[in-house]
Amino acid sequence: MKPATIRDVAERAQVSVASVSRVLTGAGAVTEPTRLKVLEAVEALAYVPHSGARSLSTSRTDTVGVILPDLFGEFFSELIRGMDVAARANGLHLIVSSSHDDASEAAAAIRSMRGRVDGLIVLSPHLDSAHLAQSLVGRLPVLLMNGGANDAGRPSMVVDNVGGAVAAVEHLLAQGRERIVHIGGPSGNLEARERQAGYVQAMTAAGREPTIVAGAFTQASGHDATKALLAEGVRPDAIFAANDMMAVGALLAFQDAGVRCPEDVAVVGFDDVPIAALVRPALTTLRVEIAETGRRAMDRLAALIAAFNDPEAAPDAACETIRPQLVVRQSCGRAHPFNGETQ
């Protein structure tokens, strides 16, 4: 059986196609008897409005786009989970795309969503506001995430990466750790740059020499960086990794080498992805409340879309700062000699 059309609904309800459209979109006044006849016809025919046709008449798609640097890993899974919950609560559908951590691909992904979405969330630590503005043709509500200080004055959400890194290093120093090595994130990544800056700031303030090794925000890169340190004879008494997955890689490398954690070395990560509490020893980290951040971002985008269609609404240009919270677990106990106590 062929799907019912809007004309079938109009014929069954004995009203015009325009009246059916007004009932379904809520645009324009109809009498209550007409509304009831249309709804009865819709139910009887199991009519499903065509989303493309509806968007042409209402200029709304009820769909939002999300551009992420990557779709792999616990961080992005948690972020999307929070966004999805909020999207459904706001009657919105998600289109998710990856920039593959590349600014030009992010710009291409943004352009591809023009006309398909009512608004965008862009999380691209490689993409600055000027590049974003070039990528967008016309007007579209956009919320930027984790793009750095350059996004001030635009609707945005940023993590206080510097403050979080300072808190991590200060905690390690307070535990008596002195040889604190930082495993940094990818070159050119704004979040990695800020976390490294916070590490250097805290080490310099304490009169300690910073030691930085390269990583790539992956478990393998954290493992490889730690193995290389040990092979070179470098024996840190603490590692601060720029994200949790590299910290987990460091933990595994120390276990492989017979280095005890936290007795011989403390390890701290950043983000508090779900696995951080499940590894052994459980990982000390900076909690960002990932799913809640995703939910909050989607709620803000929904508000931006509503304001976009309301000429009297006040514009939202706030840059919301997320303050990470230090979560102390077993990977960051007291410095050697170890007396069996953990925090």
C-alpha positions, 0 to 999 in steps of 0.5 A: 500500500502506498503511503498516504499523502497530504492530499489524501488527508485533505480529501478524507477530512474534506478540507483544503491542503492548506488547512491540513498544513496549518494544523500540522505545522501550527502556522496559521489559525484553524477552527477546532472542528477542522483541527479535529477532522484533520487529526482524525484523518491523519490517524486513520491514514497513518500519515507521516509528514514529509520532513523535507517538505515541512522544512521548506514551508517552515524553514525548520528541520528539527535537526541539529549538526554536531562536528567533533574532532573524532568519533572514537573513544570514551570522551566523544561517546560520553559527549554524544550521549549527553547531547542525544538525551538533551536533543530528544528532550528538545524535540531535535534530531542529531547529525554527527560528523567528524573533522578527523582533527583537521581544520579544513575537514571541519570547514567542509563538514560545516558547509555540508550541513548548510540547509540540513540543520537548524543549528550547529555545535562545533568542537574543533580545537584546531578551528578558530572563529575566523576560519569558522566564519569563512566556512559558514554561508549565511546565518545559522545558530552556532555554539562553539566548544573548546575552541580557546580564548579566541571564541570570546564574544560568541556563544561558546563553552570552554574548559579551564584547561590551564586551571585544571593542569595547575591543580593537577601539578600542585596536588602532585607537589603537595604529595611530595612528588618532584620529578613530574613529567608531562605527556602532552597532546597533539601538536597544534591542539588548543586544549593540549597547548593550554594543559601544557601551559598550565603544567609549565606554569605550576612547575615554574612557580614551584621552582621545578624544571618542566619535562615534556614528552609528546603524545597524541591523546591515545592510549598507545601514545601514552604507553609509548612515551612512558616506555621511551622515558624508561628506556632513556633512564628517566625515572619520574616520580609522577606523570601528568598526562594531558588526557585520561587515555594517555594516562592509562597507557602510562599506567600499563607501561609502568606495570609492564616495567615492574614500576609500582603505582603509586608507590614509585610513581603517581599518575594523573590524567584529565577528563574523567572518562568512565574507564578512569575509575575502572583501571587498577589502580584507579586513576586520579584525574580532572573531572569535566562532567563530559555527558553533562557538558554535552547536555548543557551544550545541546540545551544552549543550542536549542535556546539559540535556535529558538532565539534565532526565530524570535526578533525580540530575543536577547542574543546569547554571546556568552563564553561559558567556562567549565571548571574541572574538579580534581578527583583523587584516586589510588594512582596518586598516593603518597610519595616513596617510601610508601606506608600502605595508605592511599587516598 
